[in-house]
Amino acid sequence: MMRAIDKGLVNSRIGIVLVTPAMLRRLPAEGVADKELSALLRRERLVPVVHGTTYEELEQVSLLLASRAGLSTAEEPMVEVAKKIAELVDT
């Protein structure tokens, strides 16, 4: 499984990270998600999508991820967030 994840990360053009309260609770455990996140943070095209939480709460867990420009469902309707993600993926 880890090899398949590595291959997917190498071949990806963009990384989208859905930041939820559950993700914030799991991230400090340093599991597979932590390793994937570390790999994505090295890339220039990482987009966090904050849903059900805030950038301030994200900063408490990952300053690097919180420093990335991203999208928030608290600031925009999900439909608009989805449109912006589709535009990013299409480029």
Phi and psi restraints in degrees (range 20) as a CNS / XPLOR table:
assign (resid 1 and name C) (resid 2 and name N)
       (resid 2 and name CA) (resid 2 and name C) 1.0 -61.4 20.0 2
assign (resid 2 and name N) (resid 2 and name CA)
       (resid 2 and name C) (resid 3 and name N) 1.0 -37.4 20.0 2
assign (resid 2 and name C) (resid 3 and name N)
       (resid 3 and name CA) (resid 3 and name C) 1.0 -64.4 20.0 2
assign (resid 3 and name N) (resid 3 and name CA)
       (resid 3 and name C) (resid 4 and name N) 1.0 -40.7 20.0 2
assign (resid 3 and name C) (resid 4 and name N)
       (resid 4 and name CA) (resid 4 and name C) 1.0 -64.4 20.0 2
assign (resid 4 and name N) (resid 4 and name CA)
       (resid 4 and name C) (resid 5 and name N) 1.0 -39.6 20.0 2
assign (resid 4 and name C) (resid 5 and name N)
       (resid 5 and name CA) (resid 5 and name C) 1.0 -64.1 20.0 2
assign (resid 5 and name N) (resid 5 and name CA)
       (resid 5 and name C) (resid 6 and name N) 1.0 -45.8 20.0 2
assign (resid 5 and name C) (resid 6 and name N)
       (resid 6 and name CA) (resid 6 and name C) 1.0 -57.4 20.0 2
assign (resid 6 and name N) (resid 6 and name CA)
       (resid 6 and name C) (resid 7 and name N) 1.0 -45.6 20.0 2
assign (resid 6 and name C) (resid 7 and name N)
       (resid 7 and name CA) (resid 7 and name C) 1.0 -61.7 20.0 2
assign (resid 7 and name N) (resid 7 and name CA)
       (resid 7 and name C) (resid 8 and name N) 1.0 -43.6 20.0 2
assign (resid 7 and name C) (resid 8 and name N)
       (resid 8 and name CA) (resid 8 and name C) 1.0 -62.4 20.0 2
assign (resid 8 and name N) (resid 8 and name CA)
       (resid 8 and name C) (resid 9 and name N) 1.0 -40.6 20.0 2
assign (resid 8 and name C) (resid 9 and name N)
       (resid 9 and name CA) (resid 9 and name C) 1.0 -65.7 20.0 2
assign (resid 9 and name N) (resid 9 and name CA)
       (resid 9 and name C) (resid 10 and name N) 1.0 -40.6 20.0 2
assign (resid 9 and name C) (resid 10 and name N)
       (resid 10 and name CA) (resid 10 and name C) 1.0 -63.5 20.0 2
assign (resid 10 and name N) (resid 10 and name CA)
       (resid 10 and name C) (resid 11 and name N) 1.0 -39.1 20.0 2
assign (resid 10 and name C) (resid 11 and name N)
       (resid 11 and name CA) (resid 11 and name C) 1.0 -89.4 20.0 2
assign (resid 11 and name N) (resid 11 and name CA)
       (resid 11 and name C) (resid 12 and name N) 1.0 -1.8 20.0 2
assign (resid 11 and name C) (resid 12 and name N)
       (resid 12 and name CA) (resid 12 and name C) 1.0 -78.8 20.0 2
assign (resid 12 and name N) (resid 12 and name CA)
       (resid 12 and name C) (resid 13 and name N) 1.0 145.2 20.0 2
assign (resid 12 and name C) (resid 13 and name N)
       (resid 13 and name CA) (resid 13 and name C) 1.0 -94.3 20.0 2
assign (resid 13 and name N) (resid 13 and name CA)
       (resid 13 and name C) (resid 14 and name N) 1.0 -25.1 20.0 2
assign (resid 13 and name C) (resid 14 and name N)
       (resid 14 and name CA) (resid 14 and name C) 1.0 -147.8 20.0 2
assign (resid 14 and name N) (resid 14 and name CA)
       (resid 14 and name C) (resid 15 and name N) 1.0 147.6 20.0 2
assign (resid 14 and name C) (resid 15 and name N)
       (resid 15 and name CA) (resid 15 and name C) 1.0 -117.3 20.0 2
assign (resid 15 and name N) (resid 15 and name CA)
       (resid 15 and name C) (resid 16 and name N) 1.0 126.2 20.0 2
assign (resid 15 and name C) (resid 16 and name N)
       (resid 16 and name CA) (resid 16 and name C) 1.0 -114.7 20.0 2
assign (resid 16 and name N) (resid 16 and name CA)
       (resid 16 and name C) (resid 17 and name N) 1.0 123.3 20.0 2
assign (resid 16 and name C) (resid 17 and name N)
       (resid 17 and name CA) (resid 17 and name C) 1.0 -113.9 20.0 2
assign (resid 17 and name N) (resid 17 and name CA)
       (resid 17 and name C) (resid 18 and name N) 1.0 116.5 20.0 2
assign (resid 17 and name C) (resid 18 and name N)
       (resid 18 and name CA) (resid 18 and name C) 1.0 -84.0 20.0 2
assign (resid 18 and name N) (resid 18 and name CA)
       (resid 18 and name C) (resid 19 and name N) 1.0 112.1 20.0 2
assign (resid 18 and name C) (resid 19 and name N)
       (resid 19 and name CA) (resid 19 and name C) 1.0 -96.2 20.0 2
assign (resid 19 and name N) (resid 19 and name CA)
       (resid 19 and name C) (resid 20 and name N) 1.0 109.8 20.0 2
assign (resid 19 and name C) (resid 20 and name N)
       (resid 20 and name CA) (resid 20 and name C) 1.0 -122.4 20.0 2
assign (resid 20 and name N) (resid 20 and name CA)
       (resid 20 and name C) (resid 21 and name N) 1.0 167.8 20.0 2
assign (resid 20 and name C) (resid 21 and name N)
       (resid 21 and name CA) (resid 21 and name C) 1.0 -56.2 20.0 2
assign (resid 21 and name N) (resid 21 and name CA)
       (resid 21 and name C) (resid 22 and name N) 1.0 -37.9 20.0 2
assign (resid 21 and name C) (resid 22 and name N)
       (resid 22 and name CA) (resid 22 and name C) 1.0 -64.0 20.0 2
assign (resid 22 and name N) (resid 22 and name CA)
       (resid 22 and name C) (resid 23 and name N) 1.0 -40.5 20.0 2
assign (resid 22 and name C) (resid 23 and name N)
       (resid 23 and name CA) (resid 23 and name C) 1.0 -64.3 20.0 2
assign (resid 23 and name N) (resid 23 and name CA)
       (resid 23 and name C) (resid 24 and name N) 1.0 -40.7 20.0 2
assign (resid 23 and name C) (resid 24 and name N)
       (resid 24 and name CA) (resid 24 and name C) 1.0 -63.8 20.0 2
assign (resid 24 and name N) (resid 24 and name CA)
       (resid 24 and name C) (resid 25 and name N) 1.0 -33.8 20.0 2
assign (resid 24 and name C) (resid 25 and name N)
       (resid 25 and name CA) (resid 25 and name C) 1.0 -71.9 20.0 2
assign (resid 25 and name N) (resid 25 and name CA)
       (resid 25 and name C) (resid 26 and name N) 1.0 -36.7 20.0 2
assign (resid 25 and name C) (resid 26 and name N)
       (resid 26 and name CA) (resid 26 and name C) 1.0 -81.6 20.0 2
assign (resid 26 and name N) (resid 26 and name CA)
       (resid 26 and name C) (resid 27 and name N) 1.0 -29.2 20.0 2
assign (resid 26 and name C) (resid 27 and name N)
       (resid 27 and name CA) (resid 27 and name C) 1.0 -56.1 20.0 2
assign (resid 27 and name N) (resid 27 and name CA)
       (resid 27 and name C) (resid 28 and name N) 1.0 -43.0 20.0 2
assign (resid 27 and name C) (resid 28 and name N)
       (resid 28 and name CA) (resid 28 and name C) 1.0 -62.9 20.0 2
assign (resid 28 and name N) (resid 28 and name CA)
       (resid 28 and name C) (resid 29 and name N) 1.0 -16.5 20.0 2
assign (resid 28 and name C) (resid 29 and name N)
       (resid 29 and name CA) (resid 29 and name C) 1.0 -73.3 20.0 2
assign (resid 29 and name N) (resid 29 and name CA)
       (resid 29 and name C) (resid 30 and name N) 1.0 -11.3 20.0 2
assign (resid 29 and name C) (resid 30 and name N)
       (resid 30 and name CA) (resid 30 and name C) 1.0 57.2 20.0 2
assign (resid 30 and name N) (resid 30 and name CA)
       (resid 30 and name C) (resid 31 and name N) 1.0 50.0 20.0 2
assign (resid 30 and name C) (resid 31 and name N)
       (resid 31 and name CA) (resid 31 and name C) 1.0 -92.9 20.0 2
assign (resid 31 and name N) (resid 31 and name CA)
       (resid 31 and name C) (resid 32 and name N) 1.0 -153.1 20.0 2
assign (resid 31 and name C) (resid 32 and name N)
       (resid 32 and name CA) (resid 32 and name C) 1.0 -59.9 20.0 2
assign (resid 32 and name N) (resid 32 and name CA)
       (resid 32 and name C) (resid 33 and name N) 1.0 -42.5 20.0 2
assign (resid 32 and name C) (resid 33 and name N)
       (resid 33 and name CA) (resid 33 and name C) 1.0 -59.3 20.0 2
assign (resid 33 and name N) (resid 33 and name CA)
       (resid 33 and name C) (resid 34 and name N) 1.0 -37.8 20.0 2
assign (resid 33 and name C) (resid 34 and name N)
       (resid 34 and name CA) (resid 34 and name C) 1.0 -64.2 20.0 2
assign (resid 34 and name N) (resid 34 and name CA)
       (resid 34 and name C) (resid 35 and name N) 1.0 -41.4 20.0 2
assign (resid 34 and name C) (resid 35 and name N)
       (resid 35 and name CA) (resid 35 and name C) 1.0 -66.4 20.0 2
assign (resid 35 and name N) (resid 35 and name CA)
       (resid 35 and name C) (resid 36 and name N) 1.0 -42.3 20.0 2
assign (resid 35 and name C) (resid 36 and name N)
       (resid 36 and name CA) (resid 36 and name C) 1.0 -62.7 20.0 2
assign (resid 36 and name N) (resid 36 and name CA)
       (resid 36 and name C) (resid 37 and name N) 1.0 -44.0 20.0 2
assign (resid 36 and name C) (resid 37 and name N)
       (resid 37 and name CA) (resid 37 and name C) 1.0 -61.8 20.0 2
assign (resid 37 and name N) (resid 37 and name CA)
       (resid 37 and name C) (resid 38 and name N) 1.0 -42.7 20.0 2
assign (resid 37 and name C) (resid 38 and name N)
       (resid 38 and name CA) (resid 38 and name C) 1.0 -58.8 20.0 2
assign (resid 38 and name N) (resid 38 and name CA)
       (resid 38 and name C) (resid 39 and name N) 1.0 -42.8 20.0 2
assign (resid 38 and name C) (resid 39 and name N)
       (resid 39 and name CA) (resid 39 and name C) 1.0 -65.7 20.0 2
assign (resid 39 and name N) (resid 39 and name CA)
       (resid 39 and name C) (resid 40 and name N) 1.0 -41.9 20.0 2
assign (resid 39 and name C) (resid 40 and name N)
       (resid 40 and name CA) (resid 40 and name C) 1.0 -68.0 20.0 2
assign (resid 40 and name N) (resid 40 and name CA)
       (resid 40 and name C) (resid 41 and name N) 1.0 -33.4 20.0 2
assign (resid 40 and name C) (resid 41 and name N)
       (resid 41 and name CA) (resid 41 and name C) 1.0 -64.8 20.0 2
assign (resid 41 and name N) (resid 41 and name CA)
       (resid 41 and name C) (resid 42 and name N) 1.0 -23.6 20.0 2
assign (resid 41 and name C) (resid 42 and name N)
       (resid 42 and name CA) (resid 42 and name C) 1.0 -73.3 20.0 2
assign (resid 42 and name N) (resid 42 and name CA)
       (resid 42 and name C) (resid 43 and name N) 1.0 -19.9 20.0 2
assign (resid 42 and name C) (resid 43 and name N)
       (resid 43 and name CA) (resid 43 and name C) 1.0 -86.5 20.0 2
assign (resid 43 and name N) (resid 43 and name CA)
       (resid 43 and name C) (resid 44 and name N) 1.0 153.3 20.0 2
assign (resid 43 and name C) (resid 44 and name N)
       (resid 44 and name CA) (resid 44 and name C) 1.0 -78.9 20.0 2
assign (resid 44 and name N) (resid 44 and name CA)
       (resid 44 and name C) (resid 45 and name N) 1.0 -21.5 20.0 2
assign (resid 44 and name C) (resid 45 and name N)
       (resid 45 and name CA) (resid 45 and name C) 1.0 -109.0 20.0 2
assign (resid 45 and name N) (resid 45 and name CA)
       (resid 45 and name C) (resid 46 and name N) 1.0 60.7 20.0 2
assign (resid 45 and name C) (resid 46 and name N)
       (resid 46 and name CA) (resid 46 and name C) 1.0 -106.5 20.0 2
assign (resid 46 and name N) (resid 46 and name CA)
       (resid 46 and name C) (resid 47 and name N) 1.0 127.6 20.0 2
assign (resid 46 and name C) (resid 47 and name N)
       (resid 47 and name CA) (resid 47 and name C) 1.0 -123.1 20.0 2
assign (resid 47 and name N) (resid 47 and name CA)
       (resid 47 and name C) (resid 48 and name N) 1.0 109.7 20.0 2
assign (resid 47 and name C) (resid 48 and name N)
       (resid 48 and name CA) (resid 48 and name C) 1.0 -79.4 20.0 2
assign (resid 48 and name N) (resid 48 and name CA)
       (resid 48 and name C) (resid 49 and name N) 1.0 138.3 20.0 2
assign (resid 48 and name C) (resid 49 and name N)
       (resid 49 and name CA) (resid 49 and name C) 1.0 -116.9 20.0 2
assign (resid 49 and name N) (resid 49 and name CA)
       (resid 49 and name C) (resid 50 and name N) 1.0 108.9 20.0 2
assign (resid 49 and name C) (resid 50 and name N)
       (resid 50 and name CA) (resid 50 and name C) 1.0 -88.5 20.0 2
assign (resid 50 and name N) (resid 50 and name CA)
       (resid 50 and name C) (resid 51 and name N) 1.0 122.7 20.0 2
assign (resid 50 and name C) (resid 51 and name N)
       (resid 51 and name CA) (resid 51 and name C) 1.0 -138.2 20.0 2
assign (resid 51 and name N) (resid 51 and name CA)
       (resid 51 and name C) (resid 52 and name N) 1.0 120.7 20.0 2
assign (resid 51 and name C) (resid 52 and name N)
       (resid 52 and name CA) (resid 52 and name C) 1.0 79.2 20.0 2
assign (resid 52 and name N) (resid 52 and name CA)
       (resid 52 and name C) (resid 53 and name N) 1.0 9.5 20.0 2
assign (resid 52 and name C) (resid 53 and name N)
       (resid 53 and name CA) (resid 53 and name C) 1.0 -150.4 20.0 2
assign (resid 53 and name N) (resid 53 and name CA)
       (resid 53 and name C) (resid 54 and name N) 1.0 -170.0 20.0 2
assign (resid 53 and name C) (resid 54 and name N)
       (resid 54 and name CA) (resid 54 and name C) 1.0 -130.7 20.0 2
assign (resid 54 and name N) (resid 54 and name CA)
       (resid 54 and name C) (resid 55 and name N) 1.0 163.5 20.0 2
assign (resid 54 and name C) (resid 55 and name N)
       (resid 55 and name CA) (resid 55 and name C) 1.0 -64.1 20.0 2
assign (resid 55 and name N) (resid 55 and name CA)
       (resid 55 and name C) (resid 56 and name N) 1.0 -30.9 20.0 2
assign (resid 55 and name C) (resid 56 and name N)
       (resid 56 and name CA) (resid 56 and name C) 1.0 -63.7 20.0 2
assign (resid 56 and name N) (resid 56 and name CA)
       (resid 56 and name C) (resid 57 and name N) 1.0 -41.8 20.0 2
assign (resid 56 and name C) (resid 57 and name N)
       (resid 57 and name CA) (resid 57 and name C) 1.0 -68.0 20.0 2
assign (resid 57 and name N) (resid 57 and name CA)
       (resid 57 and name C) (resid 58 and name N) 1.0 -36.6 20.0 2
assign (resid 57 and name C) (resid 58 and name N)
       (resid 58 and name CA) (resid 58 and name C) 1.0 -63.1 20.0 2
assign (resid 58 and name N) (resid 58 and name CA)
       (resid 58 and name C) (resid 59 and name N) 1.0 -39.7 20.0 2
assign (resid 58 and name C) (resid 59 and name N)
       (resid 59 and name CA) (resid 59 and name C) 1.0 -57.3 20.0 2
assign (resid 59 and name N) (resid 59 and name CA)
       (resid 59 and name C) (resid 60 and name N) 1.0 -31.9 20.0 2
assign (resid 59 and name C) (resid 60 and name N)
       (resid 60 and name CA) (resid 60 and name C) 1.0 -68.2 20.0 2
assign (resid 60 and name N) (resid 60 and name CA)
       (resid 60 and name C) (resid 61 and name N) 1.0 -21.2 20.0 2
assign (resid 60 and name C) (resid 61 and name N)
       (resid 61 and name CA) (resid 61 and name C) 1.0 -107.5 20.0 2
assign (resid 61 and name N) (resid 61 and name CA)
       (resid 61 and name C) (resid 62 and name N) 1.0 -39.6 20.0 2
assign (resid 61 and name C) (resid 62 and name N)
       (resid 62 and name CA) (resid 62 and name C) 1.0 -148.8 20.0 2
assign (resid 62 and name N) (resid 62 and name CA)
       (resid 62 and name C) (resid 63 and name N) 1.0 98.9 20.0 2
assign (resid 62 and name C) (resid 63 and name N)
       (resid 63 and name CA) (resid 63 and name C) 1.0 -63.4 20.0 2
assign (resid 63 and name N) (resid 63 and name CA)
       (resid 63 and name C) (resid 64 and name N) 1.0 -36.8 20.0 2
assign (resid 63 and name C) (resid 64 and name N)
       (resid 64 and name CA) (resid 64 and name C) 1.0 -63.5 20.0 2
assign (resid 64 and name N) (resid 64 and name CA)
       (resid 64 and name C) (resid 65 and name N) 1.0 -46.3 20.0 2
assign (resid 64 and name C) (resid 65 and name N)
       (resid 65 and name CA) (resid 65 and name C) 1.0 -67.6 20.0 2
assign (resid 65 and name N) (resid 65 and name CA)
       (resid 65 and name C) (resid 66 and name N) 1.0 -40.8 20.0 2
assign (resid 65 and name C) (resid 66 and name N)
       (resid 66 and name CA) (resid 66 and name C) 1.0 -65.6 20.0 2
assign (resid 66 and name N) (resid 66 and name CA)
       (resid 66 and name C) (resid 67 and name N) 1.0 -23.6 20.0 2
assign (resid 66 and name C) (resid 67 and name N)
       (resid 67 and name CA) (resid 67 and name C) 1.0 -78.7 20.0 2
assign (resid 67 and name N) (resid 67 and name CA)
       (resid 67 and name C) (resid 68 and name N) 1.0 -11.4 20.0 2
assign (resid 67 and name C) (resid 68 and name N)
       (resid 68 and name CA) (resid 68 and name C) 1.0 -79.9 20.0 2
assign (resid 68 and name N) (resid 68 and name CA)
       (resid 68 and name C) (resid 69 and name N) 1.0 140.7 20.0 2
assign (resid 68 and name C) (resid 69 and name N)
       (resid 69 and name CA) (resid 69 and name C) 1.0 -66.2 20.0 2
assign (resid 69 and name N) (resid 69 and name CA)
       (resid 69 and name C) (resid 70 and name N) 1.0 134.0 20.0 2
assign (resid 69 and name C) (resid 70 and name N)
       (resid 70 and name CA) (resid 70 and name C) 1.0 -150.5 20.0 2
assign (resid 70 and name N) (resid 70 and name CA)
       (resid 70 and name C) (resid 71 and name N) 1.0 -159.2 20.0 2
assign (resid 70 and name C) (resid 71 and name N)
       (resid 71 and name CA) (resid 71 and name C) 1.0 -125.1 20.0 2
assign (resid 71 and name N) (resid 71 and name CA)
       (resid 71 and name C) (resid 72 and name N) 1.0 153.3 20.0 2
assign (resid 71 and name C) (resid 72 and name N)
       (resid 72 and name CA) (resid 72 and name C) 1.0 -136.5 20.0 2
assign (resid 72 and name N) (resid 72 and name CA)
       (resid 72 and name C) (resid 73 and name N) 1.0 127.9 20.0 2
assign (resid 72 and name C) (resid 73 and name N)
       (resid 73 and name CA) (resid 73 and name C) 1.0 -73.6 20.0 2
assign (resid 73 and name N) (resid 73 and name CA)
       (resid 73 and name C) (resid 74 and name N) 1.0 -10.6 20.0 2
assign (resid 73 and name C) (resid 74 and name N)
       (resid 74 and name CA) (resid 74 and name C) 1.0 -79.4 20.0 2
assign (resid 74 and name N) (resid 74 and name CA)
       (resid 74 and name C) (resid 75 and name N) 1.0 -24.9 20.0 2
assign (resid 74 and name C) (resid 75 and name N)
       (resid 75 and name CA) (resid 75 and name C) 1.0 -96.1 20.0 2
assign (resid 75 and name N) (resid 75 and name CA)
       (resid 75 and name C) (resid 76 and name N) 1.0 -26.0 20.0 2
assign (resid 75 and name C) (resid 76 and name N)
       (resid 76 and name CA) (resid 76 and name C) 1.0 -138.4 20.0 2
assign (resid 76 and name N) (resid 76 and name CA)
       (resid 76 and name C) (resid 77 and name N) 1.0 149.0 20.0 2
assign (resid 76 and name C) (resid 77 and name N)
       (resid 77 and name CA) (resid 77 and name C) 1.0 -62.6 20.0 2
assign (resid 77 and name N) (resid 77 and name CA)
       (resid 77 and name C) (resid 78 and name N) 1.0 152.0 20.0 2
assign (resid 77 and name C) (resid 78 and name N)
       (resid 78 and name CA) (resid 78 and name C) 1.0 -55.4 20.0 2
assign (resid 78 and name N) (resid 78 and name CA)
       (resid 78 and name C) (resid 79 and name N) 1.0 -34.7 20.0 2
assign (resid 78 and name C) (resid 79 and name N)
       (resid 79 and name CA) (resid 79 and name C) 1.0 -60.8 20.0 2
assign (resid 79 and name N) (resid 79 and name CA)
       (resid 79 and name C) (resid 80 and name N) 1.0 -42.4 20.0 2
assign (resid 79 and name C) (resid 80 and name N)
       (resid 80 and name CA) (resid 80 and name C) 1.0 -69.1 20.0 2
assign (resid 80 and name N) (resid 80 and name CA)
       (resid 80 and name C) (resid 81 and name N) 1.0 -39.9 20.0 2
assign (resid 80 and name C) (resid 81 and name N)
       (resid 81 and name CA) (resid 81 and name C) 1.0 -60.5 20.0 2
assign (resid 81 and name N) (resid 81 and name CA)
       (resid 81 and name C) (resid 82 and name N) 1.0 -44.4 20.0 2
assign (resid 81 and name C) (resid 82 and name N)
       (resid 82 and name CA) (resid 82 and name C) 1.0 -62.4 20.0 2
assign (resid 82 and name N) (resid 82 and name CA)
       (resid 82 and name C) (resid 83 and name N) 1.0 -40.6 20.0 2
assign (resid 82 and name C) (resid 83 and name N)
       (resid 83 and name CA) (resid 83 and name C) 1.0 -61.8 20.0 2
assign (resid 83 and name N) (resid 83 and name CA)
       (resid 83 and name C) (resid 84 and name N) 1.0 -43.6 20.0 2
assign (resid 83 and name C) (resid 84 and name N)
       (resid 84 and name CA) (resid 84 and name C) 1.0 -66.1 20.0 2
assign (resid 84 and name N) (resid 84 and name CA)
       (resid 84 and name C) (resid 85 and name N) 1.0 -38.5 20.0 2
assign (resid 84 and name C) (resid 85 and name N)
       (resid 85 and name CA) (resid 85 and name C) 1.0 -64.4 20.0 2
assign (resid 85 and name N) (resid 85 and name CA)
       (resid 85 and name C) (resid 86 and name N) 1.0 -42.8 20.0 2
assign (resid 85 and name C) (resid 86 and name N)
       (resid 86 and name CA) (resid 86 and name C) 1.0 -60.7 20.0 2
assign (resid 86 and name N) (resid 86 and name CA)
       (resid 86 and name C) (resid 87 and name N) 1.0 -40.0 20.0 2
assign (resid 86 and name C) (resid 87 and name N)
       (resid 87 and name CA) (resid 87 and name C) 1.0 -63.9 20.0 2
assign (resid 87 and name N) (resid 87 and name CA)
       (resid 87 and name C) (resid 88 and name N) 1.0 -42.5 20.0 2
assign (resid 87 and name C) (resid 88 and name N)
       (resid 88 and name CA) (resid 88 and name C) 1.0 -64.2 20.0 2
assign (resid 88 and name N) (resid 88 and name CA)
       (resid 88 and name C) (resid 89 and name N) 1.0 -42.1 20.0 2
assign (resid 88 and name C) (resid 89 and name N)
       (resid 89 and name CA) (resid 89 and name C) 1.0 -68.7 20.0 2
assign (resid 89 and name N) (resid 89 and name CA)
       (resid 89 and name C) (resid 90 and name N) 1.0 -32.4 20.0 2
assign (resid 89 and name C) (resid 90 and name N)
       (resid 90 and name CA) (resid 90 and name C) 1.0 -75.2 20.0 2
assign (resid 90 and name N) (resid 90 and name CA)
       (resid 90 and name C) (resid 91 and name N) 1.0 -17.7 20.0 2
